[in-house]
Amino acid sequence: MVLAILMVSLPTLIIGYLVETEGRDALLQEKRIKLSAVTKLLDQSLADSFSLYADLPREQRIKALNQKLAPETDKITGAFSGVGAGYYSKELDAIITYGPQALHGNAVGVTIKADHPGREVMASGEPLVKWGSQVRGNIMNSMIPIKRDNQVIGYIWANELSNDIDRQALAMDIKIMFVLVIGLLLSIWMIAVFSRRFTTDIDTIKTGLTELSLDLKATIPPMKGEMGEISDSVNALSRALREAKTLNELVIESAADGVISVDIHGCVTMINPAAEGITGYRKKELIGRPYAEIFDKTDFHSPVLDTLIHGIDHVALEVEYPAKDRKIQISVSTSQLHNAQGETIGALVIFTDLTAKKEVQRRIEQAERLATLGELMAGVAHEVRNPLTAISGFVQILRDSEQDPQRREYTQIILKEVNSINRVIQQLLDFARPRPSLYQQVNLNQLINQTLILVKTKGIEVRIDFILELEQHLPDIEADGELLKQVLLNLLINAVQSIATRGKIMITTRSRDQYWQEITIQDTGCGIGDDIKSKIFDPFYTTKPSGTGLGLSISHRIITAHDGDITLNSQLNQGTTFTLVLPVKHSEGNPL
């Protein structure tokens, strides 16, 4: 396309240059002819007027001749716009007329300089056309001698300002350039239109060949003409190669486990579909790249590269793998690859994703631990509550019978602390034996608004901004509203307490799909360190001086009872986000 544009542009520009040059020459020639015609008209109008008034002194004679000849000069120059013309007398050595008189009359009587071209005309008796600065300014001046009786008695001139000529030449150049530009643009457009199909077909074939290098199932779309024949041949070749693939390759591609191979230099040579799904990397992102580049910004030590470099095979090694968007738990087995001569040509890794299995295992262990703790706490709470009841009763009797004010105060403190212990025991019982859930249709947006009424106070609203992004027309779900309200209250109170001075709490709701809804509570508080994230839902674990460590444990148990899930995402000093996922129908039991 560039070559075609050059082939069209170069001749067009050359032709334009020639037209512009010839046009300018023609314009100048036309000006010369016009000015020459003006001088001839003036010569005819002069006749023998220079012989008049011979008896008058020089100044009076110049004035008399000017009065006689000026009307003729003005008449002729008036017919030619922009032209100045006049007579010069050799005998009087002065300008007799310079028309138009109104513009140039002040030059009458002026003697031209010794180097003026007019003296050359009077000396040679030949016409002359000169460019340059003269009496009027920068002009094109056409001059002819005045001959009478074979004697040169002066000269006649007609001139035009160079600026006027340049202006006309510029106007002509602009028109020529306009035509050239329009012609070039039209040519380029036509070239682009005609070459578009050609270049599009080439790009399609190039793209198809790139895809075929990664996936033999890819095909090049049908095309017309010679390009269509090429695309058909390439598609036929890819089909032949696909049919010629070995059984081992088909097995690897169909395997449920991930398989990645690297060559002797550590560059990826193969990745099967299962490995793409597990790692999140596409084949075109890895093939041909050094495998170590994936872990440049991590501390991960790749088992397959270890096998390649040190020759140590790994079997069922569990590692945390930095996938594309997350870290996953995988079971890895590696081995070296050898050719028919026994030479090492690379290494192979086969791996299985254990992330879901580990998460299920973690939840089972957590549920078992919570169940055991619940049974233990139920027994402890029962055994503690009976003595507490007796203590509380006897302290009340002592308080009522005591007359000493100080001792009455002591009994009041004892009763207060007993009640505090009783509240903790009640929380233990609620955790161990939660009340039966009452499932009914509830709206999450309404539960959030009702809970915020309990959380917001004048003091809290002054330092914390509550931002709500609740999905409009959120459908109702089957849930126990009071229990969910207890969860929201625990999370919001924790969020408020994590913000020391000023901050924000953002609450959002949305439908994941027709089966699940999501609540997100995000704060800008102090955050939670990585070392305690795994303990945050454990009973009695708390970072608050006066906390019992049961709030999040109870919340986790309530959400689990709803067949939902509660997850935590937090960074120290950057805030915390709790995400609740709840089923729309409790009986559905859809997997998260």
C-alpha positions, 0 to 999 in steps of 0.5 A: 500500500505504501509503495502504491501511494509512492508510485502515485504521489511522486508523478503527481507531485512532479506534474504539479511542480511543472504546472506551477512553474509553467503557470508562473512563467505564463503569468509573468509573460502575460504581465510583460505583454500587458505592460508592453501594450500599455507603453505602446498606447502611451507612445501613440498618445504622445505623438510630438508633444515633447516638442511643445513649449520649447521656449519655456524655462525647464520647470515651466516646460515640465509643468506645461507638458505634465498638464497636457500629457497627464490626462492621457496617462491617467486615462490609459492607466485607469483601464489597467488596474494596478499599473503605473505608467509615465513619460521621461524626457531625456532633454529635460532629464525629468519625469514628465508624467506618472499616472495615475496622477493622484497616486504618483503625481509627486514624482513629476520633475524627479530625475532618475538615478545614474544607474536607473534602467531607464538610462540604459533604455535611452542609451541603447534605444532598445526596450527593456523589462526589469525587476527591482526597486525603482522610483515606485518601489519593488516593481516589474518595469517594462520600458521602451525608448521614445524615438522621433526622427531616429533620435531617442528623446526619452523613454516610456514605462509601465510597471506593476508592483511585485506584491500584486504579481506575487499575490496572483501567483500565490492564488494560482499556486493555491489552486494548483495545490488544492487540485493536487491534494484532492487528487492525491487524497482521492488516489490514496482512498482508492488504493486503500479501498482496493488494498483493504481486502488484500491486507485483511486476507493476509492478516487473517491468514497470519492470525490463523497461522499463529493460532494453529501453532498453539492449537491445531483445532483452529481454522482459517475462515474461508476466503475468495480467490488466491487467498482462499486457495491458500487458506484451504491448503493451510486448513487441510494441512492442520487437519492432517497434522491433527489426525497424525497426533499420537495416542500419548498426546491425546491422553495428556490433553484429555487428562484431568491432572495438569501437565506442563513440560519444559525443555533443557533451557527451562522454556515451556514446551507443552501445557495441557487444558487441565493445567490451563484451568488450574493455573489460570495461564493460557497456552499462548501466554506460556509456550516458548517462555522461560518457566522461571519468569512466572515466579520472578516476583515470588519466592516460589521454588518450582519443583519441575525446575529443581528436577531439571537442574538437579535431577531430583524427582518429586512424588506427591509433593504438596506445595503452595503454587502462585497461580495467575490470580491466586495461590492454590494448593497442589500435589506435584510429581516431577520427572526428567524427560529423556530422548531415545539416546537417554539424553535429558531433553527437559522435565515434566510436572504432573499436578492436581489441584488440592485447594477445594479439598483443603478447604473442605478439610479445613471446614470439617476440622473447624466444624468438628472443633466447634462441635467438641467445644460446644459440647464442652462449653454446654457442660461447663456452663451448666455446672457453673450456672448452678453455683452462680445462682446460689451465689447470686441469691445469698449475696442478695440476702446479704445485701438486703440485711446489711446496714453498713453502706460500704459492705452494701456497695461490695455486695452490689459489685459482686452481683454485677460481676455475677451477672457478667459471668451469667451473660458469658455463660448464656453466650456459651449456651447459645453457641453450644445449643443455638435455638432452632432457626425460623426460616421465612422470607426476608429481605437483606436490604431491610435487615441491613437498614434495621441493623444500622438503626441499632449501630448508629449513634450520634457519636459514631455518625460524627466520625464514621461515614456509612456508605450503602450500595444496596442492589435495587429490587433485591429478591427475598431469601429464605432465612432466619432474619433475627439470626442474620441480624445478629450476624450483621450486628456483630460484624458492624460493631467490630468494624466500628471498633476497628476505626480509631478516629475517622473512617468509612464503612461500606455495605453492599448487596448484590445477586450473584445469580438466581441461587445466591446473594452476597453481602459485603461489609468493608471498613477502613479500620486497623485491619487484621494481621496474617498471623491471626486470620486463621484464628479469627473464627475460633471461640474465645479468640479475641484481640479486645481487652473486654471481648469474649471471643464468641461473636464471630464464632457464633456468626460463623455458626449461624451462616453455616447453618444457613448453608452459606459462607463467610470469608475474610479479606484484610490487610494490616492498617488497610481495613477489613472486608467480610463477605457473606454468601447466602442461598436464596432458598435454604432447601436448595443446598447449592454448592458455593 
